[in-house]
Amino acid sequence: MSVMTDISLKGKTALITGASKGIGAAVAKAYASKGAHVILLARNVSGLEKVDNEIREAGGQATLMPFDLNQLDELEKLGPVIHDRFGGLDILVANAGMLGTLKPLPQISMREFQQVLQTNVTANFQLIRTLDPLLRSAEAGRAIFVTTSGQVTNGRAYWGTYALSKAALDSMVRVYADETRQTNLRVNLIDPGSVRTDMRASAKPGENPETLTSPDDVAELFIKLTSPSLENHGEVFRFDELSD
């Protein structure tokens, strides 16, 4: 990928889901530092307020949007709301996700199965539906979805609904990318690798977090994928590989 790292997002509007902590918060702060007006979407109000304070203290602009992505009927209204309030949308970062319980498939409850699939796949499908007109009409629309390693999506024991939900997400995003190939929109996936987040701590509680990549480091890749000159489309960018 050949793009400039010194990218300005002045005048751009970016929506980040799961923006109250971890990678989402880091990306929001990074985009704001580049001049974007960031829309912070998450359920955790106190977390959103903390990120908002940090952005404003650094001179950036943010709008808080406390919201549960599982409210699919309300989520469908998001596109028109953003259009009416901001006039458009340049960047979507679909970062929010749910791990679920790591255990054998037959032991996973139907309720948890449905909840993980709804959070990781269906909610993102609804985001595509409601935001597509805005992203297509942007001068250089960018849609970035967060996935996981191929070792997981190819089938890793005990990773159950998380593995299959991310495999479904990958496929859905590639379909969307193929459908938008003749537009100014660029659609890609990021596998952030082993990052110091709450989800990682839940998946591997015995791991030393100091050995992991920080969310701030990963945010640089999210900036690169907003470049107006970006030609990559329908690809998966793996942070661990790019940082070798």
Secondary structure, DSSP 8 states (H G I E B T S, - for coil): ----SS---TT-EEEEESTTSHHHHHHHHHHHHTT-EEEEEES-HHHHHHHHHHHHHTT-EEEEEE--TT-HHHHTTHHHHHHHHHS---EEEE--------S-GGGS-HHHHHHHHIIIIIHHHHHHHHHHHHHHHSTT-EEEEE---HHHHTT-TT-HHHHHHHHHHHHHHHHHHHHTTTSS-EEEEEE--SB-SHHHHHH-TTS-GGGSB-HHHHHHHHHHTT-TT----S-EEEHHHHT-
